[in-house]
Amino acid sequence: MNLNQLETLLTISKTMSFRKAGELLNLTQPAVSAQIKSLEDEFGTTLVDRNQPVTLTDSGKLFLEHAEKILRIVDDLKQRLADLQQTPQGHIHIGTTTSIAMQILPRVLSYFQDQFPLIKTTIHSMTSSQIMAAVENGTVDIGIAYLFERNPALETAVLYYDTFQLIVSTRHPLSRFSHLSIERLRNIPFIMLSPETAGRRFVDQLFKEFDIKPQIVMELSSSEEVKRMVELNLGAAIISKMSASNELRLGTLKMLNVSELDITHPVGVVYKSGRYLSSAMQQFLNDLKGMPETQFLGSE
């Protein structure tokens, strides 16, 4: 068994095609088939179902799980060796929400990549709960998320505090008000974030406390999508105040104060406890933690 064979199996699992895997790996299709056949012969099992579309067998799925661990260990070794040579380089996978990625990361990454051009960063957009899981299982190296959940396997550090606020279109009947009681939210159409998001869980819990069953007309996976629908006056929404800052400044949305929503929520950086931190990851974490809160909250 060699690492090239593991890379080939991983690529087949993603492309579901021997031909496409060969194109990505710069190998001929017979070479791809030979590598997989060699693995199957060595371990005495069938790893790939060659019917179209190509899929992994149960043995193949189990094998892939361990192959991914082996490849991560090899990447970790390469990074440690590079660090010994005092050459900050490598690849950092960052998991964050869409709104955080749009509001915060451009400022951080522009500085970071100027200082460390050999370090590549990939941004993965997901919900806060998915970020926690991805950091724990090693799919992403560093997460930036709402810190609603405690996990002993993860290290966290608060970067700033955000609130969720009620927003409406400037054409909405409620836009003439500046303050509303939470009771006024019982009978208005709502555009909601999807149930797995941190913002939605907060809203659901709050409405449950006040026995409010919202009139939900639409559910969307990101604050960016929600804002566009609210601007079209299709309903009101409760989203991160920071994520709506640009629209509030431009006057396309209006924020209405609801006292019960005025609760601060920590947003912070997340990484796995006990894992090796490359010099690239350490530098990125130090940059994030060293930024003053005003850098995150300030308008551009």
C-alpha positions in Angstrom: 0.0 0.0 0.0 1.2 3.5 -0.8 -0.1 7.0 -0.4 -0.9 7.4 -4.1 -3.3 4.5 -3.8 -5.1 6.2 -0.9 -5.3 9.5 -2.8 -6.8 7.6 -5.7 -9.5 6.0 -3.6 -10.3 9.3 -2.0 -10.6 11.0 -5.4 -12.8 8.2 -6.7 -15.1 8.6 -3.7 -15.6 12.3 -4.6 -15.9 12.0 -8.4 -17.7 8.6 -8.6 -15.7 7.9 -11.8 -12.4 6.2 -12.6 -12.1 8.5 -15.7 -12.7 11.8 -13.7 -10.4 10.6 -10.9 -7.7 9.9 -13.5 -8.1 13.4 -15.0 -7.7 15.0 -11.6 -4.7 12.9 -10.6 -3.1 13.1 -14.1 -3.3 9.3 -14.5 -4.7 7.1 -17.2 -7.9 5.2 -16.4 -6.0 1.8 -16.5 -3.5 3.2 -13.9 -6.4 4.2 -11.6 -8.0 0.8 -12.0 -4.6 -0.9 -11.3 -4.1 1.1 -8.1 -7.5 0.2 -6.7 -7.1 -3.5 -7.8 -3.8 -3.6 -6.0 -5.4 -2.3 -2.8 -8.2 -4.8 -3.0 -5.8 -7.7 -3.6 -3.6 -6.6 -0.6 -6.6 -6.4 1.8 -8.6 -9.3 0.3 -11.8 -7.3 -0.2 -13.8 -5.3 -2.8 -13.5 -1.6 -2.1 -15.3 -0.1 -5.2 -18.5 -1.1 -6.9 -17.6 -0.5 -10.6 -21.2 -0.2 -11.8 -22.2 3.3 -13.0 -22.1 5.6 -11.1 -19.1 4.2 -9.3 -19.6 3.9 -5.5 -17.7 2.6 -2.5 -18.7 -0.7 -1.0 -19.2 -1.0 2.8 -15.6 -2.2 3.0 -14.5 0.8 0.8 -16.3 3.3 3.1 -14.5 1.8 6.2 -11.2 1.8 4.3 -11.7 5.4 3.2 -12.3 6.5 6.8 -8.9 5.2 7.8 -7.3 6.4 4.6 -8.4 10.0 5.3 -6.8 9.7 8.8 -3.5 8.4 7.4 -3.4 11.3 4.8 -4.1 13.8 7.5 -1.3 12.4 9.6 1.0 12.7 6.6 0.0 16.3 6.0 0.6 17.0 9.7 4.1 15.5 9.4 4.9 17.6 6.3 3.7 20.7 8.2 5.8 19.9 11.2 8.9 19.4 9.1 8.2 22.7 7.3 7.9 24.4 10.6 11.3 23.1 11.7 12.7 25.0 8.7 11.1 28.2 10.0 9.1 28.6 6.8 5.5 29.4 7.5 3.5 27.6 4.9 0.7 25.3 4.5 -3.1 25.2 4.1 -5.6 26.3 6.7 -9.2 25.3 6.4 -11.5 27.8 8.1 -15.2 27.0 8.8 -17.6 29.9 9.4 -21.0 31.2 8.7 -21.8 33.2 5.5 -22.5 36.4 7.4 -19.3 36.2 9.5 -17.3 35.3 6.4 -18.5 38.4 4.6 -18.2 40.8 7.6 -15.0 39.7 9.3 -12.7 37.5 7.1 -11.9 40.0 4.4 -10.2 42.3 6.9 -8.3 39.4 8.6 -7.3 37.5 5.5 -6.1 40.6 3.5 -3.6 41.3 6.2 -2.7 37.7 6.9 -2.0 36.8 3.3 0.1 39.9 2.8 2.3 38.8 5.7 2.3 35.1 4.9 2.0 34.6 1.1 2.9 30.9 1.3 -0.1 30.1 3.4 -3.2 29.1 1.6 -6.6 29.5 3.2 -9.9 27.8 2.2 -13.2 29.1 3.6 -16.0 26.6 4.3 -19.5 28.1 4.8 -21.7 26.2 7.3 -23.8 26.7 10.4 -22.3 27.2 13.9 -23.2 23.7 15.0 -21.7 22.2 11.8 -18.6 24.3 12.4 -18.2 22.7 15.9 -18.5 19.2 14.5 -16.1 19.9 11.6 -13.4 21.3 13.9 -13.8 18.3 16.2 -13.5 15.7 13.4 -10.7 17.6 11.7 -12.5 18.6 8.5 -11.7 22.2 9.2 -8.7 23.5 11.2 -10.2 26.7 12.7 -13.8 27.8 13.2 -15.3 31.2 13.7 -18.8 30.8 15.1 -21.4 31.7 17.7 -20.3 30.1 21.0 -23.7 28.7 22.1 -22.4 25.2 22.6 -19.8 23.9 25.1 -17.6 21.1 24.0 -14.7 19.8 26.2 -12.9 18.6 23.0 -12.7 22.2 21.7 -10.8 25.3 22.7 -12.6 28.6 22.3 -11.8 32.3 22.6 -14.4 35.1 22.4 -13.7 37.7 19.6 -16.7 40.0 20.0 -20.4 40.1 21.0 -23.3 40.3 18.6 -27.1 40.6 19.0 -30.0 39.4 17.0 -32.4 42.2 16.0 -35.8 42.6 14.2 -35.5 44.0 10.7 -38.1 45.0 8.2 -38.3 46.7 4.8 -38.7 50.4 4.8 -42.0 49.7 3.1 -43.3 47.4 5.9 -46.3 48.7 7.9 -44.2 48.4 11.1 -41.3 50.5 9.7 -42.9 53.7 11.1 -42.1 52.4 14.6 -38.7 52.5 16.3 -39.7 50.1 19.2 -42.1 47.2 19.5 -43.2 44.9 22.3 -42.6 41.3 21.7 -46.4 40.7 21.7 -46.6 42.6 18.4 -44.7 39.8 16.8 -47.5 37.3 17.1 -49.3 37.9 13.9 -46.8 39.2 11.3 -45.2 37.1 8.5 -41.7 36.0 9.3 -38.8 35.0 7.1 -36.8 32.7 9.2 -33.3 31.3 9.2 -33.3 27.5 8.8 -33.7 25.5 12.1 -30.1 24.3 12.4 -28.7 27.9 12.5 -27.7 29.6 15.8 -29.9 32.5 15.1 -33.0 30.4 14.6 -32.4 28.4 17.7 -32.2 31.6 19.7 -35.4 32.9 18.1 -37.3 29.6 18.7 -36.3 29.5 22.3 -37.3 33.1 22.9 -40.7 32.7 21.2 -41.3 29.5 23.2 -40.7 31.4 26.4 -43.4 33.9 25.4 -45.7 31.3 23.9 -45.5 32.9 20.4 -46.1 30.7 17.4 -44.6 32.8 14.5 -46.3 32.9 11.1 -43.4 31.6 9.0 -43.7 32.3 5.3 -40.1 31.3 4.3 -37.0 29.6 5.7 -33.6 30.3 4.3 -30.1 29.0 5.1 -28.2 32.3 5.4 -28.7 35.8 6.6 -27.7 37.1 3.2 -30.7 35.3 1.6 -33.0 36.5 4.4 -32.0 40.1 3.9 -32.8 40.0 0.2 -36.3 38.7 0.9 -36.9 41.2 3.7 -35.9 44.0 1.3 -38.6 42.8 -1.1 -41.1 43.3 1.8 -42.0 39.6 1.9 -41.8 39.5 5.7 -39.9 40.6 8.8 -36.9 38.7 10.1 -34.6 38.4 13.2 -31.0 38.2 12.2 -27.5 39.2 13.4 -27.3 43.0 13.8 -23.8 43.0 12.5 -24.8 41.1 9.3 -27.4 43.7 8.5 -25.1 46.7 9.2 -24.5 47.6 5.6 -28.2 47.5 4.7 -29.1 49.6 7.8 -26.6 52.1 6.8 -27.8 52.3 3.2 -31.4 52.6 4.4 -32.8 49.5 2.5 -33.7 47.9 5.9 -34.9 49.2 9.2 -34.1 47.8 12.6 -36.9 47.9 15.2 -35.9 47.6 18.9 -37.5 44.8 20.8 -36.3 44.7 24.4 -36.4 40.9 24.7 -34.0 40.5 21.8 -31.4 42.7 23.4 -29.2 39.9 24.5 -25.5 39.7 23.6 -24.1 36.5 22.1 -20.4 35.6 22.0 -18.8 35.0 18.6 -15.4 33.4 18.8 -12.7 31.3 17.3 -12.7 27.5 17.8 -10.0 24.9 17.4 -9.5 21.3 18.6 -8.0 20.8 22.0 -4.6 19.0 22.0 -4.1 19.0 18.3 -0.8 20.1 16.8 -0.9 23.8 15.8 1.3 24.6 12.8 3.1 27.9 12.8 0.5 29.1 10.2 -2.4 28.2 12.5 -0.7 29.7 15.5 -0.1 32.9 13.6 -3.7 33.1 12.3 -5.1 32.4 15.8 -2.8 35.1 17.3 -3.9 37.6 14.7 -7.6 36.9 15.4 -7.2 37.0 19.2 -5.2 40.2 19.0 -7.7 42.1 17.1 -9.7 44.6 19.2 -13.5 44.1 19.3 -14.0 47.4 17.5 -12.2 45.9 14.4 -15.0 43.4 14.1 -17.9 45.7 14.9 -16.7 48.8 13.2 -18.4 49.8 9.9 -16.4 50.2 6.8 
